[in-house]
């Protein structure tokens, strides 16, 4: 498997001995302005990235506790 950590527009041209391509990527906040808590947890600070309203999908989880009387 040929792994790519960033965009590669020639990913369809596999090197010899490789049968597939795996795109491995992620984004992370800039940790230069972060705060480290007493227990070692790193909290990134700053403004969140703005999203277009058309890209936001609301999802809900509803928990219900039924108490039946017999």
PDB file as gemmi writes it, atoms N, CA and C in Angstrom:
CRYST1    1.000    1.000    1.000  90.00  90.00  90.00 P 1                      
ATOM      1  N   UNK A   1       0.848  -1.169   0.000  1.00  0.00           N  
ATOM      2  CA  UNK A   1       0.000   0.000   0.000  1.00  0.00           C  
ATOM      3  C   UNK A   1       0.899   1.239   0.000  1.00  0.00           C  
ATOM      4  N   UNK A   2       0.572   2.179  -0.845  1.00  0.00           N  
ATOM      5  CA  UNK A   2       1.330   3.419  -0.980  1.00  0.00           C  
ATOM      6  C   UNK A   2       0.622   4.497  -0.155  1.00  0.00           C  
ATOM      7  N   UNK A   3       1.214   4.923   0.981  1.00  0.00           N  
ATOM      8  CA  UNK A   3       0.586   5.912   1.860  1.00  0.00           C  
ATOM      9  C   UNK A   3       1.047   7.324   1.512  1.00  0.00           C  
ATOM     10  N   UNK A   4       0.086   8.259   1.540  1.00  0.00           N  
ATOM     11  CA  UNK A   4       0.369   9.672   1.274  1.00  0.00           C  
ATOM     12  C   UNK A   4      -0.123  10.500   2.444  1.00  0.00           C  
ATOM     13  N   UNK A   5       0.727  11.378   2.966  1.00  0.00           N  
ATOM     14  CA  UNK A   5       0.366  12.226   4.092  1.00  0.00           C  
ATOM     15  C   UNK A   5      -0.191  13.570   3.658  1.00  0.00           C  
ATOM     16  N   UNK A   6      -0.087  13.888   2.384  1.00  0.00           N  
ATOM     17  CA  UNK A   6      -0.636  15.132   1.858  1.00  0.00           C  
ATOM     18  C   UNK A   6      -1.178  14.868   0.457  1.00  0.00           C  
ATOM     19  N   UNK A   7      -1.815  15.877  -0.119  1.00  0.00           N  
ATOM     20  CA  UNK A   7      -2.419  15.713  -1.439  1.00  0.00           C  
ATOM     21  C   UNK A   7      -1.369  15.337  -2.477  1.00  0.00           C  
ATOM     22  N   UNK A   8      -1.694  14.334  -3.275  1.00  0.00           N  
ATOM     23  CA  UNK A   8      -0.809  13.893  -4.350  1.00  0.00           C  
ATOM     24  C   UNK A   8      -1.686  13.634  -5.569  1.00  0.00           C  
ATOM     25  N   UNK A   9      -1.595  14.491  -6.544  1.00  0.00           N  
ATOM     26  CA  UNK A   9      -2.455  14.381  -7.713  1.00  0.00           C  
ATOM     27  C   UNK A   9      -1.996  13.290  -8.675  1.00  0.00           C  
ATOM     28  N   UNK A  10      -0.864  12.673  -8.400  1.00  0.00           N  
ATOM     29  CA  UNK A  10      -0.389  11.550  -9.205  1.00  0.00           C  
ATOM     30  C   UNK A  10      -0.484  10.244  -8.418  1.00  0.00           C  
ATOM     31  N   UNK A  11      -1.397  10.171  -7.472  1.00  0.00           N  
ATOM     32  CA  UNK A  11      -1.523   8.983  -6.625  1.00  0.00           C  
ATOM     33  C   UNK A  11      -1.973   7.761  -7.415  1.00  0.00           C  
ATOM     34  N   UNK A  12      -2.559   7.968  -8.588  1.00  0.00           N  
ATOM     35  CA  UNK A  12      -2.984   6.822  -9.403  1.00  0.00           C  
ATOM     36  C   UNK A  12      -1.798   6.141 -10.088  1.00  0.00           C  
ATOM     37  N   UNK A  13      -0.656   6.802 -10.099  1.00  0.00           N  
ATOM     38  CA  UNK A  13       0.554   6.203 -10.680  1.00  0.00           C  
ATOM     39  C   UNK A  13       1.324   5.533  -9.553  1.00  0.00           C  
ATOM     40  N   UNK A  14       1.034   4.268  -9.303  1.00  0.00           N  
ATOM     41  CA  UNK A  14       1.610   3.544  -8.177  1.00  0.00           C  
ATOM     42  C   UNK A  14       3.043   3.112  -8.441  1.00  0.00           C  
ATOM     43  N   UNK A  15       3.868   3.117  -7.396  1.00  0.00           N  
ATOM     44  CA  UNK A  15       5.234   2.614  -7.557  1.00  0.00           C  
ATOM     45  C   UNK A  15       5.219   1.095  -7.731  1.00  0.00           C  
ATOM     46  N   UNK A  16       6.281   0.519  -8.265  1.00  0.00           N  
ATOM     47  CA  UNK A  16       6.335  -0.937  -8.448  1.00  0.00           C  
ATOM     48  C   UNK A  16       6.140  -1.669  -7.119  1.00  0.00           C  
ATOM     49  N   UNK A  17       5.342  -2.714  -7.144  1.00  0.00           N  
ATOM     50  CA  UNK A  17       5.088  -3.516  -5.955  1.00  0.00           C  
ATOM     51  C   UNK A  17       3.923  -3.038  -5.107  1.00  0.00           C  
ATOM     52  N   UNK A  18       3.288  -1.938  -5.482  1.00  0.00           N  
ATOM     53  CA  UNK A  18       2.147  -1.405  -4.731  1.00  0.00           C  
ATOM     54  C   UNK A  18       0.878  -1.611  -5.543  1.00  0.00           C  
ATOM     55  N   UNK A  19      -0.205  -2.025  -4.857  1.00  0.00           N  
ATOM     56  CA  UNK A  19      -1.466  -2.295  -5.536  1.00  0.00           C  
ATOM     57  C   UNK A  19      -2.557  -1.283  -5.200  1.00  0.00           C  
ATOM     58  N   UNK A  20      -2.350  -0.477  -4.163  1.00  0.00           N  
ATOM     59  CA  UNK A  20      -3.380   0.472  -3.763  1.00  0.00           C  
ATOM     60  C   UNK A  20      -2.746   1.713  -3.142  1.00  0.00           C  
ATOM     61  N   UNK A  21      -3.578   2.745  -2.959  1.00  0.00           N  
ATOM     62  CA  UNK A  21      -3.136   4.001  -2.365  1.00  0.00           C  
ATOM     63  C   UNK A  21      -3.987   4.291  -1.144  1.00  0.00           C  
ATOM     64  N   UNK A  22      -3.348   4.757  -0.073  1.00  0.00           N  
ATOM     65  CA  UNK A  22      -4.060   5.119   1.152  1.00  0.00           C  
ATOM     66  C   UNK A  22      -3.722   6.566   1.475  1.00  0.00           C  
ATOM     67  N   UNK A  23      -4.755   7.410   1.545  1.00  0.00           N  
ATOM     68  CA  UNK A  23      -4.554   8.806   1.910  1.00  0.00           C  
ATOM     69  C   UNK A  23      -4.676   8.960   3.415  1.00  0.00           C  
ATOM     70  N   UNK A  24      -3.610   9.397   4.060  1.00  0.00           N  
ATOM     71  CA  UNK A  24      -3.597   9.562   5.511  1.00  0.00           C  
ATOM     72  C   UNK A  24      -3.362  11.034   5.788  1.00  0.00           C  
ATOM     73  N   UNK A  25      -4.384  11.719   6.241  1.00  0.00           N  
ATOM     74  CA  UNK A  25      -4.233  13.139   6.496  1.00  0.00           C  
ATOM     75  C   UNK A  25      -5.096  13.574   7.659  1.00  0.00           C  
ATOM     76  N   UNK A  26      -4.766  14.682   8.221  1.00  0.00           N  
ATOM     77  CA  UNK A  26      -5.531  15.226   9.335  1.00  0.00           C  
ATOM     78  C   UNK A  26      -5.190  16.699   9.480  1.00  0.00           C  
ATOM     79  N   UNK A  27      -6.054  17.412  10.145  1.00  0.00           N  
ATOM     80  CA  UNK A  27      -5.764  18.798  10.471  1.00  0.00           C  
ATOM     81  C   UNK A  27      -5.771  18.931  11.982  1.00  0.00           C  
ATOM     82  N   UNK A  28      -5.029  19.867  12.476  1.00  0.00           N  
ATOM     83  CA  UNK A  28      -4.943  20.083  13.914  1.00  0.00           C  
ATOM     84  C   UNK A  28      -4.795  21.569  14.180  1.00  0.00           C  
ATOM     85  N   UNK A  29      -5.230  22.023  15.344  1.00  0.00           N  
ATOM     86  CA  UNK A  29      -5.081  23.438  15.666  1.00  0.00           C  
ATOM     87  C   UNK A  29      -3.622  23.802  15.905  1.00  0.00           C  
ATOM     88  N   UNK A  30      -3.325  25.083  15.750  1.00  0.00           N  
ATOM     89  CA  UNK A  30      -1.979  25.591  16.024  1.00  0.00           C  
ATOM     90  C   UNK A  30      -1.774  25.588  17.537  1.00  0.00           C  
ATOM     91  N   UNK A  31      -0.783  24.842  18.007  1.00  0.00           N  
ATOM     92  CA  UNK A  31      -0.563  24.704  19.445  1.00  0.00           C  
ATOM     93  C   UNK A  31       0.346  25.782  20.021  1.00  0.00           C  
ATOM     94  N   UNK A  32       0.745  26.769  19.210  1.00  0.00           N  
ATOM     95  CA  UNK A  32       1.628  27.820  19.721  1.00  0.00           C  
ATOM     96  C   UNK A  32       0.926  28.687  20.760  1.00  0.00           C  
ATOM     97  N   UNK A  33      -0.381  28.815  20.678  1.00  0.00           N  
ATOM     98  CA  UNK A  33      -1.128  29.613  21.652  1.00  0.00           C  
ATOM     99  C   UNK A  33      -1.950  28.751  22.580  1.00  0.00           C  
ATOM    100  N   UNK A  34      -1.478  27.553  22.891  1.00  0.00           N  
ATOM    101  CA  UNK A  34      -2.248  26.636  23.726  1.00  0.00           C  
ATOM    102  C   UNK A  34      -1.900  26.804  25.199  1.00  0.00           C  
ATOM    103  N   UNK A  35      -2.725  26.191  26.038  1.00  0.00           N  
ATOM    104  CA  UNK A  35      -2.507  26.233  27.485  1.00  0.00           C  
ATOM    105  C   UNK A  35      -2.442  24.798  27.987  1.00  0.00           C  
ATOM    106  N   UNK A  36      -1.479  24.503  28.853  1.00  0.00           N  
ATOM    107  CA  UNK A  36      -1.354  23.173  29.435  1.00  0.00           C  
ATOM    108  C   UNK A  36      -1.917  23.207  30.849  1.00  0.00           C  
ATOM    109  N   UNK A  37      -2.887  22.335  31.113  1.00  0.00           N  
ATOM    110  CA  UNK A  37      -3.508  22.270  32.429  1.00  0.00           C  
ATOM    111  C   UNK A  37      -2.625  21.506  33.404  1.00  0.00           C  
ATOM    112  N   UNK A  38      -3.001  21.524  34.684  1.00  0.00           N  
ATOM    113  CA  UNK A  38      -2.208  20.877  35.730  1.00  0.00           C  
ATOM    114  C   UNK A  38      -2.008  19.388  35.490  1.00  0.00           C  
ATOM    115  N   UNK A  39      -3.019  18.739  34.896  1.00  0.00           N  
ATOM    116  CA  UNK A  39      -2.920  17.292  34.673  1.00  0.00           C  
ATOM    117  C   UNK A  39      -2.250  16.940  33.349  1.00  0.00           C  
ATOM    118  N   UNK A  40      -1.713  17.937  32.634  1.00  0.00           N  
ATOM    119  CA  UNK A  40      -0.975  17.680  31.404  1.00  0.00           C  
ATOM    120  C   UNK A  40      -1.798  17.777  30.134  1.00  0.00           C  
ATOM    121  N   UNK A  41      -3.090  18.051  30.247  1.00  0.00           N  
ATOM    122  CA  UNK A  41      -3.953  18.170  29.070  1.00  0.00           C  
ATOM    123  C   UNK A  41      -3.643  19.484  28.362  1.00  0.00           C  
ATOM    124  N   UNK A  42      -3.432  19.410  27.049  1.00  0.00           N  
ATOM    125  CA  UNK A  42      -3.141  20.603  26.247  1.00  0.00           C  
ATOM    126  C   UNK A  42      -4.440  21.098  25.626  1.00  0.00           C  
ATOM    127  N   UNK A  43      -4.795  22.357  25.915  1.00  0.00           N  
ATOM    128  CA  UNK A  43      -6.031  22.953  25.415  1.00  0.00           C  
ATOM    129  C   UNK A  43      -5.668  24.013  24.383  1.00  0.00           C  
ATOM    130  N   UNK A  44      -6.037  23.801  23.099  1.00  0.00           N  
ATOM    131  CA  UNK A  44      -5.761  24.826  22.090  1.00  0.00           C  
ATOM    132  C   UNK A  44      -6.681  26.028  22.293  1.00  0.00           C  
ATOM    133  N   UNK A  45      -6.127  27.224  22.167  1.00  0.00           N  
ATOM    134  CA  UNK A  45      -6.898  28.453  22.335  1.00  0.00           C  
ATOM    135  C   UNK A  45      -6.939  29.199  21.014  1.00  0.00           C  
ATOM    136  N   UNK A  46      -7.913  30.053  20.868  1.00  0.00           N  
ATOM    137  CA  UNK A  46      -8.020  30.845  19.650  1.00  0.00           C  
ATOM    138  C   UNK A  46      -9.413  30.764  19.073  1.00  0.00           C  
ATOM    139  N   UNK A  47      -9.578  31.409  17.938  1.00  0.00           N  
ATOM    140  CA  UNK A  47     -10.883  31.436  17.288  1.00  0.00           C  
ATOM    141  C   UNK A  47     -11.125  30.135  16.537  1.00  0.00           C  
ATOM    142  N   UNK A  48     -12.346  29.597  16.605  1.00  0.00           N  
ATOM    143  CA  UNK A  48     -12.651  28.400  15.821  1.00  0.00           C  
ATOM    144  C   UNK A  48     -12.774  28.741  14.341  1.00  0.00           C  
ATOM    145  N   UNK A  49     -12.595  27.758  13.507  1.00  0.00           N  
ATOM    146  CA  UNK A  49     -12.724  27.939  12.067  1.00  0.00           C  
ATOM    147  C   UNK A  49     -14.188  28.166  11.725  1.00  0.00           C  
ATOM    148  N   UNK A  50     -14.449  29.151  10.890  1.00  0.00           N  
ATOM    149  CA  UNK A  50     -15.826  29.422  10.484  1.00  0.00           C  
ATOM    150  C   UNK A  50     -16.258  28.425   9.424  1.00  0.00           C  
ATOM    151  N   UNK A  51     -17.475  27.930   9.550  1.00  0.00           N  
ATOM    152  CA  UNK A  51     -18.031  26.972   8.604  1.00  0.00           C  
ATOM    153  C   UNK A  51     -19.154  27.632   7.817  1.00  0.00           C  
ATOM    154  N   UNK A  52     -19.315  27.206   6.592  1.00  0.00           N  
ATOM    155  CA  UNK A  52     -20.452  27.656   5.800  1.00  0.00           C  
ATOM    156  C   UNK A  52     -21.709  26.989   6.354  1.00  0.00           C  
ATOM    157  N   UNK A  53     -22.782  27.730   6.392  1.00  0.00           N  
ATOM    158  CA  UNK A  53     -24.038  27.182   6.900  1.00  0.00           C  
ATOM    159  C   UNK A  53     -24.521  25.976   6.127  1.00  0.00           C  
ATOM    160  N   UNK A  54     -24.190  25.907   4.844  1.00  0.00           N  
ATOM    161  CA  UNK A  54     -24.636  24.786   4.021  1.00  0.00           C  
ATOM    162  C   UNK A  54     -23.885  23.500   4.349  1.00  0.00           C  
ATOM    163  N   UNK A  55     -22.746  23.604   5.047  1.00  0.00           N  
ATOM    164  CA  UNK A  55     -21.962  22.414   5.373  1.00  0.00           C  
ATOM    165  C   UNK A  55     -22.292  21.845   6.753  1.00  0.00           C  
ATOM    166  N   UNK A  56     -23.071  22.568   7.542  1.00  0.00           N  
ATOM    167  CA  UNK A  56     -23.369  22.132   8.901  1.00  0.00           C  
ATOM    168  C   UNK A  56     -24.564  21.188   8.883  1.00  0.00           C  
ATOM    169  N   UNK A  57     -24.397  20.046   9.551  1.00  0.00           N  
ATOM    170  CA  UNK A  57     -25.492  19.088   9.693  1.00  0.00           C  
ATOM    171  C   UNK A  57     -25.767  18.890  11.175  1.00  0.00           C  
ATOM    172  N   UNK A  58     -26.976  19.173  11.603  1.00  0.00           N  
ATOM    173  CA  UNK A  58     -27.338  19.002  13.003  1.00  0.00           C  
ATOM    174  C   UNK A  58     -27.752  17.555  13.230  1.00  0.00           C  
ATOM    175  N   UNK A  59     -27.263  16.976  14.311  1.00  0.00           N  
ATOM    176  CA  UNK A  59     -27.645  15.618  14.693  1.00  0.00           C  
ATOM    177  C   UNK A  59     -27.952  15.626  16.177  1.00  0.00           C  
ATOM    178  N   UNK A  60     -28.907  14.812  16.553  1.00  0.00           N  
ATOM    179  CA  UNK A  60     -29.338  14.788  17.939  1.00  0.00           C  
ATOM    180  C   UNK A  60     -29.320  13.366  18.472  1.00  0.00           C  
ATOM    181  N   UNK A  61     -29.003  13.249  19.739  1.00  0.00           N  
ATOM    182  CA  UNK A  61     -29.133  11.985  20.455  1.00  0.00           C  
ATOM    183  C   UNK A  61     -30.137  12.240  21.563  1.00  0.00           C  
ATOM    184  N   UNK A  62     -31.190  11.442  21.577  1.00  0.00           N  
ATOM    185  CA  UNK A  62     -32.239  11.620  22.570  1.00  0.00           C  
ATOM    186  C   UNK A  62     -32.276  10.388  23.455  1.00  0.00           C  
ATOM    187  N   UNK A  63     -32.159  10.594  24.745  1.00  0.00           N  
ATOM    188  CA  UNK A  63     -32.266   9.487  25.698  1.00  0.00           C  
ATOM    189  C   UNK A  63     -33.611   9.557  26.396  1.00  0.00           C  
ATOM    190  N   UNK A  64     -34.295   8.437  26.471  1.00  0.00           N  
ATOM    191  CA  UNK A  64     -35.614   8.379  27.093  1.00  0.00           C  
ATOM    192  C   UNK A  64     -35.606   7.261  28.120  1.00  0.00           C  
ATOM    193  N   UNK A  65     -36.091   7.564  29.317  1.00  0.00           N  
ATOM    194  CA  UNK A  65     -36.170   6.563  30.376  1.00  0.00           C  
ATOM    195  C   UNK A  65     -37.645   6.316  30.671  1.00  0.00           C  
ATOM    196  N   UNK A  66     -38.177   5.176  30.214  1.00  0.00           N  
ATOM    197  CA  UNK A  66     -39.573   4.825  30.436  1.00  0.00           C  
ATOM    198  C   UNK A  66     -39.705   4.095  31.762  1.00  0.00           C  
ATOM    199  N   UNK A  67     -40.674   4.497  32.560  1.00  0.00           N  
ATOM    200  CA  UNK A  67     -40.971   3.803  33.815  1.00  0.00           C  
ATOM    201  C   UNK A  67     -42.398   3.288  33.708  1.00  0.00           C  
ATOM    202  N   UNK A  68     -42.527   1.994  33.457  1.00  0.00           N  
ATOM    203  CA  UNK A  68     -43.834   1.383  33.262  1.00  0.00           C  
ATOM    204  C   UNK A  68     -44.424   0.975  34.606  1.00  0.00           C  
ATOM    205  N   UNK A  69     -45.710   1.152  34.742  1.00  0.00           N  
ATOM    206  CA  UNK A  69     -46.421   0.696  35.942  1.00  0.00           C  
ATOM    207  C   UNK A  69     -47.186  -0.561  35.599  1.00  0.00           C  
ATOM    208  N   UNK A  70     -47.101  -1.538  36.465  1.00  0.00           N  
ATOM    209  CA  UNK A  70     -47.836  -2.798  36.227  1.00  0.00           C  
ATOM    210  C   UNK A  70     -49.040  -2.900  37.105  1.00  0.00           C  
TER     211      UNK A  70                                                      
END                                                                             
